[in-house]
Amino acid sequence: MFFVVPVVLVVVASFGSKIEGSAGRVTYSNLSLDNYREALEGGFDGTFVKVLLQGMRTTILGTLLCLVIAFPLAYLLATRVKRGKGFVLALLAIPFFTNFLIRTLAWRIVLAPKGFISNTLLDWGLLDGRLDVLDSRLGVQIGVVYNYLPLMIFPLFVALDRLEITHREASKDLFANRLRTFLQITLPLSASGIIAGTMLVFVPLAGDYVTANVLGGTKGNMPGNLVATQFLQSQNPSLGAAIAVILILSILAVAAIGAIVVKVVRQVARVDHRAGAALLTTLLLLIGAFVLKPSVSSLVFSFLALALVAGTFWLVANTPERVGDSLLRAWSVVVLVFLYLPIAFVVAHSFNDNKALEVWAGFSTRWYGEMWDNSLLIDSVKSSLSAAVVAALISVVLGTFAGVALARRPGKWTVAFMAILLLVLTTPEIVEATGMQIQFVSFGGILREGLVPLWIGQAIFSIAVVTLIVRARMQGMDDSLEQAANDLYATPVQAFRQITLPLIAPAVLAGGLLAFTFALDNVIISDFVRAPGTNTFPTYVLGQVKTVRKPDIAAMATLLLGVTLLSLVLAAVVLRRSGEDSSKVAATLTGGS
Amino acid sequence: MTTREPIRILADRATAQRLLGAMNRRQLLAAIGGSAALAAFLAACGDDSSSDPEGPAGGGDNSFKLFTWAEYDDPDLLASFGNIEITIFNSNEEAIQKLVAAGGNNGFDVICPTGTYIPQLAAEGLLEELDLTRIPNFKNLDAAYVDQIWDPGNKYSVCKNWGSTGWIYDKTVVKREINSWSDFIDVAMNEAKGKTSILDTAPNLCGMYFWANGVDWNTTDEAELGACEEFLVNEFASSIKAFDSYPGINLTQGNYALSMVWNGDARQGLLSVEEAGGNPDDYVWGLGAPETELWMDTWCILKDAANQDAAYNFLDFILDVSNSATDVEFHGYNTGIQAAKDKLPADTKYFDMIYFSQDEVSRMRAGSLDNQERVVEIYNNCKAAAGA
């Protein structure tokens, strides 16, 4: 119920209309499509359509950039690194576990025109003028690529890691050159990872407006922004709801088109791989034409990145293996530096002896002491942690049962259930948030008390994630053991406890960990559903985004990073003890089977 | 059932080992270890204020729930009053949305809306009519800051603090003086093109145009509004780098060369430059001219507040002259209590950015919500044009 009701409420609201002169109350006395007409007014010159198209460009380009940046890294990790894969994967995951708002804000420190990097580059004579990246389309792209890159790397790695090395060896034995091996063996066999990664990046990115907003200035106007503006500034929720519905439909449409295209290309390639390659290139050119339509100047970066990656592939294919490998390695180091740059600045600036986080004024540990006196901050962290623990538990319990049921009791309901899960994952957070707010308020009672609304609100998304991870794991195993347990007269409960649960334990644990971090990071839903007097760490930081930021949030983030690291290490130890090798740990962490 | 048989499992070796490993419960222990570390951290956070055992809420004690903007009052001052639970909002509309959606006070006792939103809040039946006899310190407010057009007779609100809008620019980039909103627009469209930030509120964006052109910024005349839209969307939008309500720090970090800014934020920006050992003289602050905004944030008690007594006590507490001075020191805005000015430390910096001259005050105009929907529409269209 908590899945569907918020979305239904929003759809219903989109047919209503605002009561004139009220502070955003909606009447349903004469239902109409007026809101949709208003949203789409002016066609391609209309405000909404313009922003929607621009948002889709940013999203598609961001997804493609993530793919080309992540692929060499995942490839290297899966095929060349033999020991310590778990360590490298943990290295890649850590930035992802730092508070989403803080790591986005950190880029403002990194790229500040009068900041450390800009000054250093000027001193070395590497720049003519000061860095001018923030509040531009380039800033937006850096931000979205940064925030979503790990979601691409992990599924790619999982897919590539499962590739049998023998396939590539055989290809080599048949005198295929490296490029050919790559195109005809590696790429098709890793398609599942590419698709999973693309979906994981594309869907949430299309609904995200905070990243673009923080880093992009006027260029960071995303469609989600317009939804939020209608709800929070124009006081016109029904128009906002209509825009949200169109946004959801657009996301689903693009995803569906993508799926069809992939299917067609694969079909063609199966018959004739050259035709397949030609078709794929044409399609990429078409996408490129769509993406690059706006002003080209700030997109030079993306061209460079694309060229760099293409060049890397070419070199890898045409140079001796050793040279190619070192290029791959160099690329991976570049990516790691990219991932850690803002985190390093957060940690450094937590020792800033200034009231303004961004403006460096010398070293001091004062904020590590002073933050404990900021009761608003401390209370917010406490609520965050305790809410996230419960939300993670709820997600694990419900998600595990749902996942097991989906895998073992298939039927018509699974289709419906998967559709609902997909809806939860594609609904922009702002829509889910406002829907839930209406729902919680109208039910009232316990749903408005203490941390209860946060438990439910934060669990919704995580339940879906845990369900998918557990289901993926279950589908990877045959059910012979469970059958055997049945034959040996074990009750269903016994069988579940003693056979099924231990087998899916890594997935459950990984799901729980992901659920915990998602809950800890959640900002928009928490902001809307929280009970009066309750702040979470992210909602507190969100308030700070719009005022003078003090370094105590960085100090707290650094401390929390330490705690997250500790729990990551513990989780890794647990998984290793249960006999998994490190690549499978990564697989379960990211939902592969 | 107490003796344990050796376990036999029909499975391949790897799976069998995994299952057996799981059964000796090491995983469980390690998992418990993980939660223990977390619990220890939670405990280290201390557990004092959230479960305050002293006295029941809603009685004569000083506990209440405040709905306000971030970093807007001295935390030590608030703590000296009593146990105040703060929830932050980021815009008036957001705050009102959260009350309207909840169909009432949403559990809050006191809210700090901007004056122009009081008629709307009152019309929605969200505000308590104030009994001014319960706020003796109300007398401390200057006559100029009571009885405002949006709340005649202070029926629902008392002044929290007020401020105005102007500009701040980087002298190393903008070499000429800016003396009016016309200059501001001209500089923004020339030497500061693509390096200008505008306050992220619809009325301020449109206000800039109206003030520059001598039009009442509360106009509902569609001819004026249409001309405003035409100019902002087609001519001005491409000059804007960002919509930023707190550009002070960003400007001093070199992100903008010119910013529309509230006086308190401009002051914070200059202070942070000084603290970092930079040169604040590189930046020039100016109050808007020939006309500019007067905004006033207020204290209101919400209807059916559970802790009404504490709320009244607090309003009286915060209007006390020396408490008011403490708060001014924290946020850098005029609290409408002139006597507080004399209680500020002698070394208070940028004093004239807190307390304006009579001449400056005479340029300021209060806003209204009369043209709100249209103005937000213009702002959305301008944003879309700026992002294209």
Interface residues (C-beta under 8 A of the other chain):
Chain A: G21 S22 A23 G24 R25 T47 F48 K50 V51 Q54 R108 A112 P113 K114 G115 S118 R130 L134 D135 G217 T218 K219 G220 N221 L226 T229 F231 L232 Q233 S234 Q235 N236 P237 P294 N354 K355 A356 E358 V359 W360 A361 W372 D373 N374 S375 L376 I378 D379 V381 K382 L385 S386 V389 Q437 I438 V441 R448 S480 L481 A484 Q498 I499 P502 L503 A505 L509 F528 R530 A531 P532 G533 T534 N535 T539 Y540 L542 G543 Q544 K546 T547 V548 R549 K550 V563 L566 S567 L570 A571 V573 V574 R577 S578 G579 E580
Chain B: I9 L10 A11 A14 T15 Q17 R18 L19 G21 A22 M23 R26 Q27 A30 A31 G33 G34 S35 A37 L38 F41 L42 C45 G46 D47 S49 S50 K65 F67 W69 A70 E71 P75 A79 E85 I86 T87 I88 F89 N90 S91 E93 E94 I96 Q97 K98 V100 A101 A102 G103 N106 G107 F108 Q120 L121 A123 E124 S197 A202 A237 I240 K241 A242 F243 D244 S245 Y246 G248 I249 N250 T252 Q253 G254 N255 D265 Q268 L271 S272 V273 E275 A276 G277 G278 Q372 E373 V376 E377 N380 N381 K383 A384 A386 G387 A388
